[in-house]
Amino acid sequence: MNEIQTKIKNFLSKFFGNHNLQPDEDIFALGFVNSMFAMQLVLFVEQEFKIAIENEDLEFENFRTINSLTNLIERKTAIFVQ
């Protein structure tokens, strides 16, 4: 697990209690999430990784798993590097 994945997993563990969330596990399918959680997740990603989540980024597929979040963050941070 890389640093981005570890940060995401640590954040998510606050909401999922004792559940050992796997990098490819669908967090929405677990049934623990609601609209407030989704807003907190977006805010966490923006603040922790210093990126802006645009309207076109707000798709479930980008936020469904630790891996999909990691891919989104890596894409967004790569834009800043170029």
DOZA-110303 format. One line per 5 residues: number of its first residue (from 1); their letters; for each residue x, y, z of N, C-alpha, C, CB. Coordinates in Angstrom, 1 decimal, m for minus. Atoms other than C-alpha are relative to their C-alpha. Glycine has a CB too. Layout:
NUM> A> X/Y/Z/X/Y/Z/X/Y/Z/X/Y/Z | ...
***
This chain:
1> MNEIQ> 0.9/m1.2/0.0/0.0/0.0/0.0/0.9/1.2/0.0/m1.0/0.0/1.2 | m0.9/m1.2/0.1/1.5/3.4/m1.0/m0.5/1.0/1.0/0.0/0.5/m1.4 | 0.4/m1.0/m1.0/1.3/6.6/1.0/m1.4/0.6/m0.2/1.1/1.1/m0.1 | 1.3/m0.5/0.3/m1.8/7.9/m0.7/m1.1/m1.0/0.5/m0.2/0.3/m1.5 | 0.9/1.1/m0.4/m3.6/4.6/m0.1/m0.1/0.0/1.6/0.3/m1.3/m0.5
6> TKIKN> m0.1/0.1/m1.5/m2.5/4.6/3.6/m0.8/1.2/0.6/1.4/0.0/0.5 | 0.7/m1.2/m0.5/m3.8/8.2/4.1/m1.5/m0.2/m0.1/0.5/1.2/m0.7 | 1.5/0.2/0.3/m7.2/7.3/2.5/m0.5/m1.0/1.0/m0.2/m0.4/m1.4 | 0.5/1.1/m0.9/m7.5/4.1/4.5/m0.1/0.5/1.5/0.9/m1.2/0.0 | 0.0/m0.5/m1.4/m6.7/5.9/7.8/m1.2/0.9/0.2/1.3/0.8/0.3
11> FLSKF> 1.2/m0.8/m0.1/m9.4/8.5/7.0/m1.3/m0.8/0.0/0.0/1.0/m1.2 | 1.2/0.8/0.0/m12.0/5.9/6.1/m0.2/m0.9/1.2/0.1/m0.9/m1.3 | 0.2/0.9/m1.2/m11.3/3.8/9.2/m0.8/0.7/1.1/1.4/m0.4/0.5 | 0.8/m0.8/m1.0/m12.9/6.6/11.2/m1.5/m0.3/m0.2/0.2/1.5/m0.1 | 1.4/0.3/0.3/m16.2/5.7/9.5/m0.4/m1.4/0.0/m0.3/0.7/m1.3
16> FGNHN> 0.3/1.4/0.2/m15.9/2.0/9.1/0.4/m0.9/1.2/0.7/m0.5/m1.2 | m0.2/0.7/m1.2/m14.9/1.1/12.6/1.0/m1.2/m0.1/m1.2/m0.6/0.6 | m0.9/1.2/0.0/m13.4/m2.4/12.9/0.1/m0.7/m1.3/m0.5/m1.0/1.1 | 0.0/0.6/1.3/m14.0/m3.3/9.3/1.4/0.3/m0.7/m1.1/0.5/m0.9 | m1.3/m0.2/0.7/m10.6/m3.9/7.5/m0.2/0.2/m1.4/0.9/m1.3/0.3
21> LQPDE> 0.3/m0.4/1.4/m11.3/m2.1/4.3/1.2/m0.3/m0.9/m0.4/1.5/m0.1 | m1.0/0.4/1.0/m9.4/m3.5/1.3/0.0/1.0/m1.1/m0.3/m1.4/m0.5 | m0.2/m1.0/1.1/m8.0/m1.3/m1.5/m1.0/m0.1/m1.1/1.3/m0.1/m0.5 | 1.0/0.1/1.2/m10.5/m2.7/m4.1/m1.4/m0.2/0.5/0.5/m1.1/m0.9 | 1.3/0.3/m0.5/m13.5/m3.0/m1.8/m0.9/1.3/m0.2/0.1/m0.3/1.5
26> DIFAL> 1.0/m1.1/0.3/m16.6/m0.9/m2.8/m0.6/0.5/1.3/m1.1/m0.6/m0.9 | 0.4/m0.6/m1.3/m17.2/1.5/0.1/m1.5/0.3/0.0/0.8/1.2/0.3 | 1.5/m0.3/0.1/m20.7/2.4/m1.2/m0.8/m1.2/0.2/m0.3/0.7/m1.3 | 0.8/1.2/m0.1/m21.8/m1.2/m1.4/m0.1/m0.5/1.5/0.7/m1.1/m0.8 | 0.0/0.4/m1.4/m21.0/m1.6/2.3/m1.1/0.5/0.8/1.3/0.4/0.7
31> GFVNS> 1.2/m0.6/m0.6/m23.9/0.6/3.2/0.2/0.9/1.2/m0.9/m1.1/0.5 | m0.3/m0.8/m1.2/m22.1/2.7/5.8/0.0/1.5/m0.4/1.4/m0.3/0.5 | m0.2/m1.4/0.4/m22.1/5.9/3.7/m1.3/0.7/m0.3/0.8/0.0/m1.3 | 1.1/m0.9/0.3/m24.5/8.8/3.2/0.5/1.3/m0.6/m0.8/0.3/1.3 | m0.4/m1.2/0.7/m24.4/12.2/1.6/1.0/0.9/0.8/m1.2/0.9/m0.4
36> MFAMQ> m1.0/m0.7/m0.9/m22.6/13.8/4.6/1.3/m0.6/m0.1/m0.5/0.0/1.4 | m1.3/0.7/0.1/m19.9/11.1/4.4/0.6/0.4/m1.4/m0.2/m1.5/0.1 | m0.6/m0.3/1.4/m19.5/11.8/0.6/0.6/1.4/0.0/m1.1/m0.1/m1.0 | m0.6/m1.3/m0.1/m19.0/15.5/1.3/1.3/0.1/0.8/m1.1/1.0/0.6 | m1.2/0.0/m0.9/m16.5/14.8/4.1/1.2/m0.6/m0.8/m0.3/m0.8/1.2
41> LVLFV> m1.0/0.6/0.8/m14.6/12.5/1.7/0.6/0.9/m1.0/m0.6/m1.3/m0.7 | m0.4/m1.0/1.0/m14.4/15.1/m1.0/0.9/1.1/0.7/m1.1/0.6/m0.8 | m0.8/m1.0/m0.7/m13.2/17.7/1.5/1.3/m0.5/0.5/m0.9/0.5/1.2 | m1.3/0.7/m0.4/m10.6/15.3/2.9/1.0/0.0/m1.1/m0.3/m1.4/0.6 | m0.9/0.2/1.2/m9.2/14.6/m0.5/0.6/1.3/m0.4/m0.8/m0.7/m1.2
46> EQEFK> m0.5/m1.3/0.4/m9.0/18.3/m1.4/1.0/0.6/0.9/m1.2/0.9/m0.1 | m0.9/m0.6/m1.0/m7.4/19.4/1.8/1.3/m0.9/0.2/m0.7/0.1/1.4 | m1.1/0.8/m0.3/m5.1/16.4/2.4/1.0/0.0/m1.2/m0.4/m1.4/0.3 | m0.9/0.1/1.2/m3.7/16.3/m1.2/0.1/1.2/m0.8/m0.5/m1.1/m0.9 | m0.2/m1.4/0.6/m4.0/20.0/m2.1/m0.4/0.0/m1.4/1.4/0.5/0.2
51> IAIEN> 0.5/0.0/1.3/m6.1/19.4/m5.1/m1.5/0.5/0.0/0.0/m1.5/m0.7 | 1.4/m0.4/0.1/m9.4/20.7/m6.4/m0.8/m1.1/m0.7/m0.1/1.4/m0.8 | 0.9/1.0/0.6/m12.2/18.2/m7.1/m1.0/0.8/m0.8/m0.7/m0.9/1.1 | 0.8/m0.8/1.0/m14.0/19.6/m10.2/m1.4/m0.8/m0.1/0.6/0.2/m1.3 | 1.3/0.6/0.2/m17.7/18.8/m11.1/0.2/m1.3/m0.8/m0.9/0.9/m0.7
56> EDLEF> m0.1/1.2/0.8/m16.5/16.3/m13.7/0.7/m1.1/0.7/0.8/0.4/m1.3 | m0.6/1.1/m0.9/m14.6/14.4/m11.0/m1.0/m0.7/0.9/1.2/0.6/0.8 | 1.0/0.5/m1.0/m17.7/13.9/m8.9/m0.8/m1.2/m0.6/m0.9/1.1/0.4 | 0.6/1.3/0.4/m18.5/10.4/m10.2/0.2/m1.1/1.0/0.4/m0.4/m1.4 | m0.1/1.1/m0.9/m19.1/7.4/m8.0/1.3/m0.8/m0.3/m1.2/m0.9/0.1
61> ENFRT> m1.2/0.8/0.4/m16.4/5.5/m9.9/1.3/0.5/0.5/0.1/m0.2/m1.5 | m1.2/m0.6/m0.5/m13.8/7.9/m8.7/0.2/m0.1/1.5/0.1/1.5/m0.3 | 0.0/0.0/m1.5/m14.7/7.5/m5.0/m0.4/m1.4/0.5/m1.0/1.0/0.5 | 0.6/1.3/m0.4/m15.9/3.8/m4.9/1.0/m0.8/0.8/m0.4/m0.7/m1.2 | m0.9/0.8/m0.8/m12.7/2.2/m3.6/1.3/0.9/0.3/0.4/m1.2/m0.9
66> INSLT> m1.3/m0.7/m0.3/m9.3/3.2/m2.1/0.8/0.1/m1.3/0.7/m0.8/1.1 | m0.8/m0.1/1.2/m7.7/2.3/m5.4/m0.6/1.0/m1.0/m0.1/m1.4/m0.7 | 0.5/m1.0/1.0/m10.1/4.5/m7.5/0.3/1.4/0.5/m1.5/m0.2/m0.2 | m0.4/m1.3/m0.6/m9.5/7.4/m5.1/1.4/0.3/m0.2/m0.3/0.0/1.5 | m1.4/m0.2/0.2/m5.8/6.9/m5.4/0.3/0.4/m1.4/0.8/m1.3/0.4
71> NLIER> m0.2/m0.3/1.4/m6.0/6.9/m9.2/m0.5/1.5/m0.3/m0.9/m0.9/m0.9 | 0.4/m1.4/0.2/m8.0/10.2/m9.1/1.0/0.9/0.6/m1.4/0.2/0.8 | m1.0/m0.9/m0.7/m5.5/11.8/m6.7/1.3/0.0/m0.9/0.3/m0.4/1.4 | m1.2/0.0/0.8/m2.6/10.7/m8.8/m0.2/0.7/m1.3/0.4/m1.5/m0.3 | 0.3/m0.7/1.2/m4.2/12.0/m12.0/0.0/1.5/0.3/m1.4/m0.4/m0.6
76> KTAIF> 0.1/m1.5/m0.3/m5.0/15.4/m10.3/1.4/0.6/0.4/m1.0/0.2/1.1 | m1.3/m0.6/m0.4/m1.5/15.8/m8.8/0.9/0.0/m1.1/0.5/m0.9/1.2 | m0.8/0.1/1.2/0.1/14.8/m12.1/m0.2/1.3/m0.8/m0.2/m1.2/m0.8 | 0.3/m1.2/0.7/m1.6/17.8/m13.6/0.8/1.2/0.5/m1.5/0.4/0.0 | m0.8/m1.0/m0.7/0.2/20.1/m11.1/1.5/m0.1/m0.4/m0.2/0.0/1.5
81> VQ> m1.5/0.2/0.2/3.6/18.6/m11.8/0.3/0.4/m1.5/0.3/m1.5/0.2 | m0.3/m0.3/1.4/3.4/19.2/m15.6/0.1/1.4/m0.3/m1.1/m0.6/m0.9
***
